[in-house]
Amino acid sequence: MRVLVTGGAGFIGSHIVDQLLAAGHEPFVVDDLSSGSRENLPDHVTLFEVDICDDATLRSVFDEVKPQRVCHQAAQMSVSRSVREPVFDAQVNVMGLLQVFDNAVRVGADRIVFASSGGVLYGDVFEPAGEDSPAGPVSPYGISKWVGERYLQFFVREHGIKGVALRYANVYGPRQNPHGEAGVVAIFATKMLAGEQATINGDGKYIRDYVYVEDVARINVQCLTEELREPFVPINVGTAAGTDVNELAHEVRERCVEQLSSAGAPSEVPAPNHGPPRAGDLRSNLISPQRAADVLGWKPQVSFPDGIRDTVAWFAQKVGIH
């Protein structure tokens, strides 16, 4: 099956590409490489270096590939940038998304899987939220993801395709980009492995649901390839387990010390300090993965400690710490 993965050279998208290849499918990638990298992809995978907001070029890609299914991962992904630049956020996450969806139905794709966000859609929640919980996004990023879901519902209803909105919790793992404001695990691991002091925003008592990237890629492939009972369905992708940023920093620091020690490198890692709070951050966000279990038999397979250990090991190898 031909699958077009937007944002496919990025953190999550490249893992989806890997799992599509392993399952015998033919992925094609659209990515402007603003945060992704060609290095994340096998050499034989076709990459179109295209911005999803460039409608004419995007149209030509769809004409060439004629994908049977589309996995839309490309996005402006920073909550704080969306607060500072709401117009830019909407250009990418609404207008770019519309151009992807419109081209998908134009060339006959019969299913779209869309990366939404449970991490911002439900607002502040202190118990794991199910998909029927009311949407209460407070940042432009969350609002644009909610709008994206509503547009996907429209395309499903209007064009007779199937659509899945995967509402991610906080995804982490190998290949996460440590540059910028998203990806706290990657940022902490990179700093700490270099023996530098990491900074925790505010008091660090921000509770999040952390889900490992390979588990996220697996549910994307399931939604692209397995039978779906409903024409449109939103599905949470998380663990229902909360970890605050202070606890996360402690876990990453412990694994970094362990990694440095085993490599015979200096293992002094300063404890993190605390900086000002970040605009748009929720106090608590947890999501329930029960529907994923009921509909697809999906459950997270990688525990938080194992995931952090594997992530730190990947970043250590990347900078030559073995």
Secondary structure, 3 states (H helix, E strand, C coil): CEEEEECCCCHHHHHHHHHHHHCCCEEEEECCCCCCCHHHCCCCCEEECCCCCCHHHHHHHHHHHCCCEEEECCCCCCHHHHHHCHHHHHHHHHHHHHHHHHHHHHCCCCEEEEEEEHHHHCCCCCCCECCCCCCCCCCHHHHHHHHHHHHHHHHHHHHCCEEEEEEECEEECCCCCCCCCCCHHHHHHHHHHCCCCCEEECCCCCEECEEEHHHHHHHHHHHHHCCCCCCEEEEEECCCCCEEHHHHHHHHHHHHHHHHHHCCCCCCCCCCEEECCCCCCCCECCECCHHHHHHHCCCCCCCHHHHHHHHHHHHHHHCCCC
